[in-house]
Amino acid sequence: MRRTNTFAVRPLSDDDDRLLRDLLDASASLWNELNYERRQQFFDGESVWDTDDYRKQYVDVLGSATAQQVIRKNKSAWQSFFAAHENGEDTAPPGYWGNEDDGRELRTFIRNDQYTLETGKRSRVEIPVDHALKDEYGLGYHDRLRLEVCGAPKWDGEQGQLEIQYDETDDTFRAFQPVTIPDSRQDSPLASHEAALDVGANNLVACTTTTGQQYLYEGRDLFDCFRETTEEIARLQSKLREGRYSSQRIRRLYRKRT
């Protein structure tokens, strides 16, 4: 059974923050370069699997293992695209992780045997960087980037590939760790009683329990908030300069509305 631990990670210094951003930006650059070549081959009717060896171009920054993880992730995205295409689904080829002018989407993947996660009083995760970044930021040959972990991972099992992303809207780095655990370790029920739910519109949920308690969650205030947020998004979008479609404030409102 597969489960995913999600937690925030925090660099311990300004240099560590810049180092992590450089690492994630290099991963995004690798994805975009490889993806551009495959998209061009696809639109030209050629095979997308015969590409340059981008691993060698990024190995000095990302390390061989991390560069290979990004390349494999891109390959998996294209395989999923072709599978959906063969099933007649109307889907687009894999896209880019942002761009250099507007900013790349900061993201990377760390192989399961390349990071160390320790939880407890001082939870932390350590990830590898290669010698180009080590030289730039003054790390030793055996040093790795250490990040503080905020929040205790819920699931304990065989760890999988670690994904680290930067959430620009919340200005937060997040890590996603899939783990494999035995089926016997599913969450235990919290009680022996039951509840019947009636889901609606104006009343989002009406609930009656076998203990005799009843609950009603009204939706009118939420609908009003939804409409007000939608109107504010439209107002802000009308003020954007030509060629722009969003802003950090608009993205926050979209998240709030969701």
C-alpha distance (Angstrom), angle and dihedral (degrees) to the residues before:
residue distance angle dihedral
M1 . . .
R2 3.81 . .
R3 3.79 123.3 .
T4 3.81 131.7 168.5
N5 3.79 129.4 -133.4
T6 3.80 113.4 -150.5
F7 3.77 122.3 -166.7
A8 3.79 142.1 149.3
V9 3.80 120.5 -107.4
R10 3.80 125.3 -155.6
P11 3.80 128.9 -162.2
L12 3.79 112.3 -126.1
S13 3.83 95.7 -137.4
D14 3.80 141.9 15.5
D15 3.80 89.9 -101.9
D16 3.81 90.4 52.3
D17 3.81 89.2 50.0
R18 3.81 91.9 53.2
L19 3.79 91.3 43.9
L20 3.81 92.1 52.6
R21 3.82 91.1 47.9
D22 3.81 90.8 50.2
L23 3.80 90.6 49.8
L24 3.81 93.2 50.1
D25 3.81 92.1 42.7
A26 3.81 91.0 53.1
S27 3.82 89.4 51.7
A28 3.81 90.1 51.5
S29 3.80 90.6 48.2
L30 3.80 90.5 51.5
W31 3.82 91.1 49.7
N32 3.81 92.5 48.6
E33 3.81 95.5 48.2
L34 3.79 93.4 48.0
N35 3.79 92.3 42.3
Y36 3.81 92.2 49.9
E37 3.80 91.3 55.1
R38 3.80 92.1 48.0
R39 3.80 92.9 47.3
Q40 3.81 90.8 51.0
Q41 3.80 90.7 49.3
F42 3.80 91.0 47.7
F43 3.82 94.2 51.1
D44 3.83 89.6 46.2
G45 3.80 90.3 53.7
E46 3.80 93.9 -112.7
S47 3.79 132.1 128.8
V48 3.79 112.5 -81.7
W49 3.79 93.7 -153.9
D50 3.80 98.5 71.8
T51 3.81 100.7 80.6
D52 3.78 139.2 145.0
D53 3.80 118.5 -85.0
Y54 3.79 98.1 -99.2
R55 3.79 91.8 169.2
K56 3.81 90.1 74.2
Q57 3.81 91.0 51.2
Y58 3.82 93.2 56.2
V59 3.78 103.7 29.2
D60 3.83 93.1 98.1
V61 3.81 90.7 59.5
L62 3.80 106.1 29.4
G63 3.76 101.1 25.3
S64 3.78 123.7 -121.7
A65 3.82 96.5 -82.8
T66 3.82 97.1 50.2
A67 3.80 93.4 43.5
Q68 3.79 88.8 51.6
Q69 3.82 91.3 50.5
V70 3.81 91.8 55.1
I71 3.80 90.8 47.6
R72 3.81 91.7 49.7
K73 3.80 90.9 48.2
N74 3.79 89.9 53.6
K75 3.79 90.9 48.2
S76 3.81 90.2 50.9
A77 3.82 90.5 51.0
W78 3.80 90.9 53.7
Q79 3.81 92.1 46.5
S80 3.81 89.2 53.1
F81 3.80 89.9 48.7
F82 3.80 93.0 52.6
A83 3.82 91.7 45.8
A84 3.81 90.8 53.0
H85 3.82 90.5 44.2
E86 3.81 91.4 53.6
N87 3.82 89.6 50.9
G88 3.79 89.6 57.8
E89 3.80 95.7 -107.5
D90 3.80 117.1 151.3
T91 3.79 100.2 -125.3
A92 3.79 135.6 145.4
P93 3.82 126.7 -124.9
P94 3.82 116.6 -95.6
G95 3.80 111.7 -69.9
Y96 3.76 134.8 -139.3
W97 3.78 130.1 -87.1
G98 3.79 93.3 -119.2
N99 3.81 120.6 -73.0
E100 3.79 140.1 -93.4
D101 3.82 95.6 -104.5
D102 3.81 99.6 48.1
G103 3.78 95.4 27.8
R104 3.77 132.5 -87.9
E105 3.80 123.5 -104.4
L106 3.78 102.8 -105.4
R107 3.78 109.7 -131.5
T108 3.79 141.1 132.3
F109 3.81 142.7 172.8
I110 3.81 124.7 -132.5
R111 3.80 119.6 -159.1
N112 3.80 114.4 -115.3
D113 3.81 94.0 -112.6
Q114 3.82 94.1 45.8
Y115 3.81 100.9 67.3
T116 3.79 135.0 57.5
L117 3.80 121.7 -147.9
E118 3.79 119.4 -167.9
T119 3.79 122.5 179.7
G120 3.76 130.9 -168.0
K121 3.79 135.0 75.1
R122 3.82 90.8 -13.9
S123 3.78 105.6 25.2
R124 3.78 115.2 -166.8
V125 3.78 144.1 160.1
E126 3.80 125.2 -146.7
I127 3.82 121.6 -155.4
P128 3.81 131.7 -177.8
V129 3.80 127.5 -108.3
D130 3.77 125.6 -177.7
H131 3.78 131.1 -117.6
A132 3.83 98.4 -89.0
L133 3.81 91.6 62.3
K134 3.80 91.9 36.5
D135 3.80 90.5 56.3
E136 3.81 92.0 46.2
Y137 3.81 94.3 50.6
G138 3.79 99.2 34.3
L139 3.81 99.7 -110.3
G140 3.78 121.4 155.6
Y141 3.79 125.2 -115.7
H142 3.81 93.9 -97.1
D143 3.82 96.6 34.9
R144 3.79 122.9 114.8
L145 3.80 132.2 -168.2
R146 3.80 110.1 -90.9
L147 3.81 118.8 -156.1
E148 3.80 130.0 -175.2
V149 3.81 115.1 -117.1
C150 3.81 116.4 -139.4
G151 3.78 113.0 -158.0
A152 3.77 130.1 20.2
P153 3.83 115.5 -92.3
K154 3.80 109.3 -117.4
W155 3.80 99.9 -149.2
D156 3.80 126.2 60.2
G157 3.78 116.4 -165.5
E158 3.79 144.6 96.5
Q159 3.78 104.4 -24.5
G160 3.78 122.5 -128.7
Q161 3.79 134.6 -164.8
L162 3.82 112.7 -39.0
E163 3.81 117.8 -133.0
I164 3.81 119.7 -161.0
Q165 3.82 121.6 -168.1
Y166 3.77 135.6 176.7
D167 3.81 114.2 -133.1
E168 3.80 103.8 -151.5
T169 3.78 94.0 -170.9
D170 3.81 93.7 56.5
D171 3.83 94.5 28.1
T172 3.80 88.8 -128.9
F173 3.79 135.9 130.8
R174 3.81 112.4 -136.1
A175 3.78 130.9 -167.8
F176 3.80 127.5 -155.2
Q177 3.78 117.8 -160.3
P178 3.81 119.3 -175.2
V179 3.81 114.2 -155.5
T180 3.78 133.2 -173.0
I181 3.79 115.6 -134.3
P182 3.82 133.1 172.5
D183 3.80 116.1 -88.4
S184 3.81 88.7 -121.7
R185 3.81 90.6 68.5
Q186 3.79 98.2 69.1
D187 3.80 117.5 137.3
S188 3.81 111.8 -75.7
P189 3.83 117.8 -125.8
L190 3.81 112.5 -97.3
A191 3.81 96.3 -141.3
S192 3.80 144.2 1.9
H193 3.82 95.4 -119.9
E194 3.78 127.3 93.3
A195 3.79 137.3 -139.9
A196 3.80 131.8 -150.8
L197 3.82 115.9 -147.4
D198 3.79 129.2 -160.0
V199 3.80 111.0 -165.5
G200 3.80 117.9 -157.1
A201 3.80 144.5 147.1
N202 3.80 113.3 -102.0
N203 3.78 88.7 24.8
L204 3.78 102.3 42.0
V205 3.81 96.1 -166.3
A206 3.79 132.9 4.8
C207 3.78 111.5 -168.6
T208 3.81 132.7 -168.2
T209 3.80 121.4 -179.3
T210 3.79 133.1 -159.7
T211 3.83 87.0 -115.9
G212 3.83 88.3 68.1
Q213 3.80 95.0 -108.7
Q214 3.81 121.0 132.8
Y215 3.81 130.6 -160.9
L216 3.79 133.6 -171.3
Y217 3.80 124.4 -164.2
E218 3.79 110.2 -165.5
G219 3.80 121.6 -151.7
R220 3.80 104.0 -163.9
D221 3.81 95.5 93.6
L222 3.79 90.4 46.4
F223 3.80 91.5 50.8
D224 3.81 89.6 51.1
C225 3.80 90.1 50.2
F226 3.82 90.2 47.4
R227 3.82 91.8 53.0
E228 3.81 93.1 45.7
T229 3.80 91.7 49.7
T230 3.82 91.6 48.0
E231 3.81 90.5 51.6
E232 3.80 91.2 48.9
I233 3.81 90.9 50.5
A234 3.80 90.2 52.1
R235 3.82 91.3 47.8
L236 3.80 93.2 51.4
Q237 3.80 92.4 44.8
S238 3.81 89.9 54.4
K239 3.81 89.1 58.2
L240 3.82 96.1 52.0
R241 3.77 116.6 111.3
E242 3.77 117.4 -106.1
G243 3.79 113.4 -74.7
R244 3.82 94.9 25.5
Y245 3.77 121.7 104.3
S246 3.77 104.9 176.2
S247 3.80 146.0 15.2
Q248 3.79 137.3 -162.4
R249 3.82 90.6 -96.0
I250 3.81 92.0 50.3
R251 3.80 91.3 49.4
R252 3.82 89.3 52.7
L253 3.81 90.0 52.4
Y254 3.80 91.8 49.4
R255 3.78 89.0 52.6
K256 3.80 91.5 47.8
R257 3.79 91.1 49.9
T258 3.81 92.0 49.2
